[in-house]
């Protein structure tokens, strides 16, 4: 029997070696294919953006945002004056696009947090008729082209749309023009410098379109985690006399804080980089340009230096979002092992 065992062991080891070798070879092939794919379609394009942005030097990069002032002690020709004026105009438009993009994200993110928390809470904590339909509707922006989404809002809120009569006569204040006006006209010291009429081809349409394409991110980040955690802790707190809001802020929210932050990062990145839906509802008007639309216009004007410079800002945002995403995943994994 000892001899039989001695003859069986080498056979088993020999049979295992080809499988291990094939497994290692397959692993290396898959890793190589993945690295090559990411290098060709992610890393090289990103590197090219920064290469083109800094191709003319750091001073040219800064000049896109801070154009040089014309010299006051020299007589300038008409063409020189026009170049300085054009550079100042382009910089002002670029800064306006950055401000509009940040403003839209500042509105969209809190609304997505509220909707995402409510939707994830309803889906994960309750069984009700239409639950599957609600989950499917949350995923709808993933299956609809952003351009089609923008066109839907034009057909709904445009002059000839279903709600066109109401939408085209809607007068609403520009919340970003809120200024201190004093108490001369009443007890309220704040006022708006301008108002908008209508919805389509205004910043409000950009906000609506951005909300549509971003609202799944927070909800889809929270729902799986809430479902896995169950409702035991919340029920225990409620049985001990805690109110619903206290239970939410003391138990539910701390348990999902990292998933919530993850969804916020995804929402912010998409809000900053959305092009298709925003392009349709903005009307290609300069005052409605977000950063992606500004990049397109600069590229079409053959101002490649400025286009890649603005694109590098969005690329940096994507890189920082990726780093934050990795940090959140590591933090979540560390807490799950405790």
Order of alpha helices (4+ residues) and beta strands (2+ residues): alpha-alpha-alpha-alpha-alpha-alpha-alpha-alpha-beta-beta-beta-beta-alpha-alpha-alpha-alpha-alpha-alpha-alpha-alpha
